Amino acid sequence: MRICSLLPSATEIVFALGLGDQLVAVTHECDYPAQTAGLPIITRNALEHEGAASRDIHNHIAQAIHQGSSIYHLDAELLRKLDPDIILTQELCHVCAVAYTEVQKTVRAILGERKVVSLEPTNLDAILDTIIQAGDLLGASGKAAEVVASLRKRVDAVARRSAALPRPRVFAMEWLDPAMAGGHWVPQMVSMAGGADVLGQEKFPSFVARWEEIAERRPEVVVLMPCGFDQARTVEEYRRTPLPDAWRTLPAVQSGRVYAVNGSAYFNRPGPRIVDGLEMLAEMIHPEAFSRRHGPEAWQQIRP
C-alpha cells in the first residue's frame, strides 16, 4: 500500500503501526520519528513566519483564512507522480494542515478516485480510537490494538493516581499573543492529570481568551503550549511577548508555577505522543505524586 500523510500525527501513527516503509510522502512539518527524514515532502508553508512574533503570526493566519486563502501548498505534481492508494488528512483545523476540501479537489483532478481519509479526534479517547481506525484502514488491526492497549495502560495509570488528589486550577495556554485557551483534547488531559481546566472546553476548539476572564479564574498552574512551537521556541516567545499587568496577578505567576512545554510534540498533535503529554501534565500539576520522567527539552519551569 502506498500511503500519503498530510498530518504529522498521522505520520506518527503510521510508524507506530509498523508501516513506515509504506509511506510515499509526508508534510514539511513531519519530524518524528527520525525515519521521516528523507521521505518526499509534499507540502510547504504558503505564509512565511520564521522568527515572527506571536501576534504577527496570528494576524497573518487570520487574514489569510478570512480571505479564503490556504496557509499551506500541496504539491499536486508530486502527488500525481507518487500516486498513493490512500491519503490521510483532517478537517478539524485549517491551521494544522492543508484544507480537506483542497485535498479532495486536487486528488480528484489529477488522480481520479482515491481514498482520502479524514482523521477527526476531538479528545484523548478519540485519539486512541483514531489509531484503531487507521489500523483497520491500513490492514494493521492487530498492531493497532497492541499500541492502543499499551497507551491506554499509561493513561489509566495517570488517571488512577490523580483521582484522589487536590485539583488545582490550570490554564493551558495554546497561544501567547493573543492569549488562547487550549481546546479539544487538552481539557480532558488536564482533568486526567489531576487539574481543573479554568477555560478550555473538551471537544471544542481553542479560542482567544480575555485577560480579564483569565485573571478572574485565578489559575494556580499555567502551562504554555503554543501550537507548533517546541520547548525552546516557547521559552523564547514567552521572553519577548509583552504580557499585560493581569499576567503578574495570576497565582501561578506569583508562586512560580508557570511551565513551558514542547507543544508541537506532545500537546498539539493528536497522535501516540499525546500520552507523554498527559504524563508531563501530571508531573507539573502534582510533582508531589508524580516523579519526573521527561527531560528539560520536553518541559521546564519558567522563573520570573
Sine and cosine of phi, psi and omega as CSV:
sin_phi,cos_phi,sin_psi,cos_psi,sin_omega,cos_omega
0.00,0.00,0.65,-0.76,0.00,-1.00
-0.96,-0.28,0.90,-0.43,-0.13,-0.99
-0.93,-0.37,0.74,-0.67,0.13,-0.99
-0.92,-0.39,0.84,-0.55,0.01,-1.00
-0.96,-0.28,0.83,-0.55,0.06,-1.00
-0.96,-0.28,0.35,0.94,0.02,-1.00
-0.63,-0.78,0.75,-0.66,0.11,-0.99
-0.84,0.54,-0.63,0.78,0.00,-1.00
-0.91,0.41,-0.61,0.79,0.04,-1.00
-0.91,0.42,-0.63,0.78,0.05,-1.00
-0.87,0.50,-0.69,0.73,0.02,-1.00
-0.90,0.44,-0.62,0.78,0.02,-1.00
-0.91,0.42,-0.70,0.72,0.00,-1.00
-0.86,0.52,-0.69,0.72,0.03,-1.00
-0.92,0.38,-0.63,0.78,0.02,-1.00
-0.88,0.48,-0.49,0.87,0.02,-1.00
-0.99,0.10,0.01,1.00,0.02,-1.00
0.98,0.21,0.40,0.92,-0.08,-1.00
-0.91,-0.42,0.35,0.94,-0.03,-1.00
-0.85,0.53,-0.49,0.87,-0.02,-1.00
-0.95,0.31,-0.15,0.99,0.03,-1.00
-0.99,-0.15,-0.03,1.00,0.06,-1.00
-0.97,0.23,0.79,-0.61,0.04,-1.00
-0.96,-0.28,-0.25,0.97,0.02,-1.00
-0.30,-0.95,0.53,-0.85,0.04,-1.00
-0.67,-0.74,0.04,-1.00,0.00,-1.00
-1.00,0.02,0.19,-0.98,0.04,-1.00
-0.93,0.36,-0.24,0.97,0.00,-1.00
-0.99,-0.15,-0.03,1.00,0.00,-1.00
-0.98,0.21,0.97,-0.24,-0.09,-1.00
-0.83,-0.56,0.17,0.98,-0.01,-1.00
-0.53,-0.85,0.66,-0.75,-0.08,1.00
-0.96,0.29,-0.04,-1.00,-0.08,-1.00
-0.87,0.50,-0.42,0.91,-0.04,-1.00
-0.92,0.39,-0.19,0.98,0.05,-1.00
-0.93,0.37,-0.42,0.91,0.00,-1.00
-0.87,0.50,0.76,-0.65,0.01,-1.00
0.99,-0.12,-0.27,0.96,0.07,-1.00
-0.96,0.30,0.53,-0.85,0.04,-1.00
-0.84,0.54,0.71,-0.71,0.01,-1.00
-0.98,-0.20,0.83,-0.56,-0.18,-0.98
-0.94,-0.33,0.00,1.00,0.05,-1.00
-0.75,-0.66,0.25,-0.97,0.14,-0.99
-0.43,-0.90,0.33,-0.94,0.03,-1.00
-0.94,0.35,0.68,-0.73,0.14,-0.99
-1.00,0.07,-0.36,0.93,0.00,-1.00
-0.91,-0.41,0.68,-0.73,-0.01,-1.00
-1.00,-0.10,0.88,-0.47,-0.06,-1.00
-0.83,-0.55,0.19,0.98,-0.05,-1.00
-0.84,0.54,0.89,-0.46,0.06,-1.00
0.98,0.18,-0.03,1.00,-0.03,-1.00
-0.96,0.29,0.46,-0.89,0.04,-1.00
-0.97,0.25,0.34,-0.94,-0.05,-1.00
-0.83,0.56,-0.72,0.70,-0.03,-1.00
-0.88,0.47,-0.66,0.75,-0.01,-1.00
-0.92,0.40,-0.66,0.75,0.04,-1.00
-0.88,0.47,-0.73,0.68,0.00,-1.00
-0.86,0.52,-0.75,0.67,-0.03,-1.00
-0.89,0.45,-0.63,0.77,-0.03,-1.00
-0.91,0.42,-0.71,0.70,0.00,-1.00
-0.92,0.39,-0.70,0.72,0.00,-1.00
-0.87,0.49,-0.65,0.76,0.01,-1.00
-0.92,0.40,-0.68,0.74,0.00,-1.00
-0.89,0.46,-0.70,0.71,0.00,-1.00
-0.91,0.41,-0.65,0.76,0.02,-1.00
-0.88,0.48,-0.58,0.82,-0.01,-1.00
-1.00,0.09,0.02,1.00,0.03,-1.00
0.99,0.17,0.30,0.96,-0.01,-1.00
-1.00,-0.05,0.55,-0.84,0.10,-1.00
-0.99,0.15,0.56,-0.83,0.04,-1.00
-1.00,-0.09,0.05,1.00,0.09,-1.00
-0.74,-0.67,0.48,-0.88,0.11,-0.99
-0.94,-0.33,0.70,-0.72,0.07,-1.00
-0.97,-0.25,0.80,-0.60,-0.04,-1.00
-0.98,0.20,1.00,-0.07,-0.08,-1.00
-0.91,0.42,-0.59,0.80,-0.02,-1.00
-0.92,0.39,-0.67,0.75,0.04,-1.00
-0.92,0.40,-0.62,0.79,0.04,-1.00
-0.87,0.50,-0.69,0.72,0.02,-1.00
-0.89,0.46,-0.67,0.74,-0.03,-1.00
-0.92,0.40,-0.65,0.76,-0.06,-1.00
-0.98,0.21,-0.47,0.88,0.11,-0.99
0.76,0.65,0.89,0.46,-0.03,-1.00
-0.94,0.33,0.43,-0.90,0.07,-1.00
-0.99,0.14,-0.56,0.83,-0.05,-1.00
-0.64,-0.77,0.64,-0.77,-0.04,-1.00
-0.83,-0.56,0.83,-0.55,-0.03,-1.00
-0.98,-0.18,0.82,-0.57,-0.03,-1.00
-0.55,-0.83,-0.30,-0.95,-0.03,-1.00
-0.42,-0.91,0.33,-0.94,0.08,-1.00
-0.89,-0.45,-0.06,1.00,-0.20,-0.98
-0.92,0.40,-0.60,0.80,-0.15,-0.99
-0.53,-0.85,0.82,-0.57,0.00,-1.00
-0.95,0.32,-0.29,0.96,-0.04,-1.00
-1.00,0.02,-0.27,0.96,-0.13,-0.99
-1.00,-0.06,-0.35,0.94,-0.09,-1.00
-0.25,-0.97,0.16,-0.99,0.09,-1.00
-0.83,0.56,0.69,-0.72,-0.04,-1.00
-0.84,0.54,0.67,-0.74,-0.05,-1.00
-0.84,0.54,-0.66,0.75,-0.01,-1.00
-0.90,0.43,-0.59,0.81,0.03,-1.00
-0.92,0.38,-0.64,0.77,0.03,-1.00
-0.88,0.48,-0.76,0.65,0.00,-1.00
-0.86,0.51,-0.71,0.70,-0.02,-1.00
-0.88,0.47,-0.72,0.70,-0.02,-1.00
-0.91,0.42,-0.70,0.72,-0.03,-1.00
-0.88,0.47,-0.72,0.69,-0.02,-1.00
-0.91,0.42,-0.57,0.82,-0.05,-1.00
-0.94,0.33,-0.57,0.82,-0.12,-0.99
-0.93,-0.37,-0.38,0.93,-0.06,-1.00
-0.88,-0.47,-0.25,0.97,-0.11,-0.99
0.98,0.18,-0.57,-0.82,-0.04,-1.00
-0.98,0.21,0.87,-0.50,0.12,-0.99
-0.68,-0.74,0.39,-0.92,0.00,-1.00
-0.99,0.16,0.91,-0.40,0.08,-1.00
-0.94,-0.34,0.89,-0.45,-0.10,-0.99
-0.92,-0.38,0.81,-0.58,0.02,-1.00
-0.99,-0.14,0.85,-0.53,0.03,-1.00
-0.99,-0.13,0.85,-0.52,-0.19,-0.98
-0.77,-0.64,0.79,0.61,0.02,-1.00
-0.95,0.32,0.65,-0.76,0.01,-1.00
-0.88,-0.48,-0.07,1.00,0.17,-0.99
-0.50,-0.86,-0.01,-1.00,-0.11,-0.99
-0.91,0.42,-0.67,0.74,0.02,-1.00
-0.86,0.51,-0.65,0.76,0.00,-1.00
-0.93,0.36,-0.48,0.88,0.07,-1.00
-0.89,0.46,-0.69,0.72,0.04,-1.00
-0.91,0.42,-0.61,0.79,0.06,-1.00
-0.89,0.45,-0.55,0.84,0.02,-1.00
-0.90,0.43,-0.59,0.81,0.05,-1.00
-0.90,0.44,-0.66,0.75,0.07,-1.00
-0.89,0.45,-0.69,0.72,0.02,-1.00
-0.86,0.51,-0.71,0.70,0.00,-1.00
-0.90,0.44,-0.65,0.76,0.03,-1.00
-0.87,0.49,-0.67,0.74,0.04,-1.00
-0.90,0.44,-0.67,0.75,-0.03,-1.00
-0.92,0.38,-0.58,0.81,-0.15,-0.99
-0.98,-0.19,0.16,0.99,0.04,-1.00
0.96,0.29,0.52,0.85,-0.02,-1.00
-0.73,-0.68,0.71,0.70,-0.07,-1.00
-0.87,0.49,-0.67,0.74,-0.01,-1.00
-0.89,0.45,-0.71,0.70,0.01,-1.00
-0.91,0.42,-0.63,0.77,0.02,-1.00
-0.87,0.49,-0.67,0.74,0.02,-1.00
-0.88,0.47,-0.64,0.77,0.03,-1.00
-0.90,0.43,-0.71,0.70,-0.02,-1.00
-0.88,0.48,-0.73,0.69,-0.05,-1.00
-0.92,0.38,-0.62,0.79,0.03,-1.00
-0.88,0.48,-0.65,0.76,0.03,-1.00
-0.92,0.40,-0.70,0.72,0.02,-1.00
-0.91,0.41,-0.67,0.74,-0.01,-1.00
-0.89,0.46,-0.60,0.80,0.04,-1.00
-0.87,0.50,-0.67,0.75,0.02,-1.00
-0.93,0.36,-0.65,0.76,0.03,-1.00
-0.87,0.49,-0.74,0.67,-0.04,-1.00
-0.90,0.44,-0.57,0.82,0.01,-1.00
-0.90,0.44,-0.67,0.75,0.04,-1.00
-0.91,0.41,-0.73,0.68,-0.04,-1.00
-0.88,0.47,-0.66,0.75,0.00,-1.00
-0.91,0.42,-0.70,0.71,-0.06,-1.00
-0.93,0.35,-0.53,0.85,-0.06,-1.00
-1.00,0.05,-0.20,0.98,-0.16,-0.99
-0.84,0.54,-0.63,0.77,-0.08,-1.00
-0.99,-0.14,0.11,0.99,-0.05,-1.00
-1.00,0.07,0.38,-0.92,0.13,-0.99
-0.85,0.53,0.43,-0.90,-0.08,-1.00
-0.89,-0.46,1.00,0.04,0.03,-1.00
-0.90,0.43,0.47,-0.88,0.01,-1.00
-0.97,0.26,0.77,-0.63,-0.11,-0.99
-0.83,-0.55,0.72,-0.70,0.16,-0.99
-0.93,-0.37,0.93,-0.36,0.07,-1.00
-1.00,0.00,0.95,-0.32,-0.17,-0.99
-0.99,-0.16,0.97,-0.24,-0.11,-0.99
-1.00,0.08,-0.20,0.98,0.12,-0.99
-0.45,-0.89,0.51,-0.86,-0.12,-0.99
-1.00,-0.08,-0.60,0.80,-0.05,-1.00
-0.55,-0.84,0.98,-0.18,0.06,1.00
-0.96,0.28,0.34,-0.94,0.03,-1.00
-0.93,0.36,0.77,-0.63,0.01,-1.00
-0.80,-0.60,0.66,-0.75,0.04,-1.00
-1.00,0.03,0.75,-0.66,0.00,-1.00
-0.91,0.42,0.61,-0.79,-0.03,-1.00
-0.81,-0.58,-0.39,-0.92,-0.01,-1.00
0.78,0.62,-0.92,-0.39,-0.11,-0.99
-0.99,0.12,-0.28,0.96,-0.10,-0.99
-0.89,0.46,-0.73,0.68,0.02,-1.00
-0.86,0.52,-0.61,0.79,0.05,-1.00
-0.91,0.41,-0.63,0.77,0.05,-1.00
-0.88,0.48,-0.69,0.72,0.02,-1.00
-0.86,0.51,-0.71,0.70,-0.01,-1.00
-0.89,0.45,-0.72,0.70,0.00,-1.00
-0.90,0.44,-0.50,0.87,-0.01,-1.00
-0.99,0.13,-0.01,1.00,0.08,-1.00
0.99,-0.13,0.35,0.94,0.05,-1.00
-0.89,-0.46,0.07,-1.00,0.07,-1.00
-0.84,-0.54,0.94,-0.33,-0.01,-1.00
-0.93,0.38,0.83,-0.56,-0.12,-0.99
-1.00,0.10,-0.26,0.96,-0.07,-1.00
-0.69,-0.72,-0.67,0.74,-0.09,-1.00
-0.90,0.43,0.47,-0.88,0.02,-1.00
-0.84,-0.54,0.84,-0.54,0.00,-1.00
-0.84,0.54,0.69,-0.72,0.03,-1.00
0.97,0.24,-0.05,1.00,0.03,-1.00
-0.94,-0.34,0.46,-0.89,-0.06,-1.00
-0.91,0.42,0.29,-0.96,0.16,-0.99
-0.90,0.43,0.35,-0.94,-0.04,-1.00
-0.47,-0.88,0.37,-0.93,0.05,-1.00
-0.96,0.29,0.78,-0.62,-0.02,-1.00
-0.95,-0.32,0.61,-0.79,0.07,-1.00
-0.98,0.22,0.64,-0.77,-0.01,-1.00
-0.90,0.44,-0.51,0.86,0.05,-1.00
-0.89,0.46,-0.65,0.76,0.00,-1.00
-0.94,0.34,-0.65,0.76,0.03,-1.00
-0.86,0.50,-0.72,0.69,-0.02,-1.00
-0.90,0.44,-0.62,0.79,0.01,-1.00
-0.89,0.45,-0.54,0.84,-0.03,-1.00
-0.98,0.18,-0.22,0.98,0.11,-0.99
0.74,0.68,0.87,0.50,0.01,-1.00
-0.89,0.47,0.66,-0.75,0.02,-1.00
-1.00,-0.06,-0.28,0.96,0.06,-1.00
-0.69,-0.73,0.73,-0.68,0.09,-1.00
-0.85,-0.52,0.78,-0.62,0.04,-1.00
-0.89,-0.45,0.90,-0.44,0.00,-1.00
-1.00,0.05,0.90,-0.44,-0.06,-1.00
-0.69,-0.73,0.82,0.57,-0.04,-1.00
-0.81,0.58,0.72,-0.70,-0.07,-1.00
-0.89,0.46,0.83,-0.56,0.05,-1.00
1.00,0.01,-0.05,1.00,-0.02,-1.00
-0.98,-0.20,0.62,-0.78,0.17,-0.99
-0.99,0.11,-0.04,-1.00,-0.10,-1.00
-0.91,0.41,-0.67,0.74,-0.02,-1.00
-0.91,0.42,-0.67,0.74,0.02,-1.00
-0.92,0.40,-0.57,0.82,0.03,-1.00
-0.89,0.45,-0.71,0.71,0.04,-1.00
-0.89,0.46,-0.70,0.71,0.02,-1.00
-0.85,0.52,-0.70,0.71,-0.03,-1.00
-0.93,0.38,-0.61,0.79,0.05,-1.00
-0.88,0.48,-0.68,0.73,-0.06,-1.00
-0.90,0.43,-0.49,0.87,-0.08,-1.00
-0.97,-0.26,0.00,1.00,-0.01,-1.00
-1.00,0.04,0.81,-0.59,0.02,-1.00
-0.97,0.23,0.99,-0.11,-0.01,-1.00
-1.00,0.09,0.52,-0.86,-0.08,-1.00
-0.97,0.25,0.15,-0.99,0.02,-1.00
-0.86,0.52,-0.52,0.86,-0.02,-1.00
-0.86,0.51,-0.49,0.87,0.00,-1.00
-0.85,0.53,-0.70,0.72,-0.08,-1.00
-0.95,0.32,-0.23,0.97,0.01,-1.00
-1.00,0.05,-0.19,0.98,-0.08,-1.00
-0.93,0.37,0.71,-0.71,0.05,-1.00
-0.81,0.59,-0.60,0.80,0.00,-1.00
-0.88,0.47,-0.65,0.76,-0.01,-1.00
-0.94,0.33,-0.68,0.73,-0.03,-1.00
-0.92,0.40,-0.49,0.87,0.00,-1.00
-0.99,-0.13,0.00,1.00,0.03,-1.00
0.98,0.22,0.40,0.92,-0.02,-1.00
-0.97,-0.23,0.84,0.55,0.09,-1.00
-0.91,-0.43,0.76,-0.65,-0.11,-0.99
-0.79,-0.61,0.61,-0.79,0.09,-1.00
-0.94,-0.35,0.72,-0.70,-0.05,-1.00
-0.82,-0.58,0.21,-0.98,0.16,-0.99
-1.00,0.10,1.00,0.08,-0.06,-1.00
-0.90,0.44,-0.63,0.78,-0.03,-1.00
-0.85,0.53,-0.65,0.76,-0.07,-1.00
-0.99,0.13,-0.64,0.77,-0.26,-0.97
-0.87,-0.50,-0.08,1.00,-0.07,-1.00
-0.72,-0.69,-0.55,0.83,-0.09,-1.00
-1.00,0.07,-0.46,0.89,-0.08,-1.00
-0.99,-0.13,0.83,-0.55,-0.01,-1.00
-0.99,0.14,0.93,0.36,0.01,-1.00
-0.76,-0.65,-0.22,-0.98,-0.09,-1.00
-0.85,0.53,-0.55,0.84,-0.07,-1.00
-0.96,0.28,-0.04,1.00,0.09,-1.00
-0.88,0.47,-0.45,0.89,0.03,-1.00
-0.94,0.33,-0.56,0.83,0.14,-0.99
-0.87,0.49,-0.66,0.75,0.04,-1.00
-0.87,0.50,-0.66,0.75,0.05,-1.00
-0.87,0.50,-0.72,0.70,0.00,-1.00
-0.90,0.44,-0.60,0.80,0.05,-1.00
-0.90,0.43,-0.68,0.74,0.04,-1.00
-0.85,0.53,-0.68,0.73,0.02,-1.00
-0.88,0.48,-0.64,0.76,0.02,-1.00
-0.90,0.44,-0.60,0.80,0.00,-1.00
-0.98,0.21,-0.68,0.73,-0.09,-1.00
-0.97,0.24,-0.61,0.79,-0.05,-1.00
-0.75,-0.66,0.93,0.37,0.01,-1.00
-0.90,0.44,-0.35,0.94,0.01,-1.00
-0.96,0.29,-0.31,0.95,-0.07,-1.00
-0.90,-0.43,-0.35,0.94,-0.06,-1.00
-0.84,-0.54,0.90,-0.44,0.06,-1.00
-0.93,0.36,0.58,-0.82,-0.02,-1.00
-0.95,0.30,0.80,-0.60,0.02,-1.00
-0.89,-0.46,-0.24,0.97,-0.08,-1.00
-0.94,-0.33,0.67,-0.75,-0.15,-0.99
-0.97,0.26,0.08,-1.00,-0.05,-1.00
-0.91,0.42,-0.33,0.94,0.06,-1.00
-0.97,0.24,-0.25,0.97,0.01,-1.00
-1.00,-0.03,-0.71,0.70,0.07,-1.00
-0.40,-0.91,0.45,-0.89,0.04,-1.00
-0.51,-0.86,0.48,-0.88,0.08,-1.00
-0.99,0.16,0.68,-0.74,-0.01,-1.00
-0.98,-0.18,0.84,-0.55,0.05,-1.00
-1.00,-0.02,0.60,-0.80,0.02,-1.00
-0.85,0.53,0.00,0.00,0.00,0.00
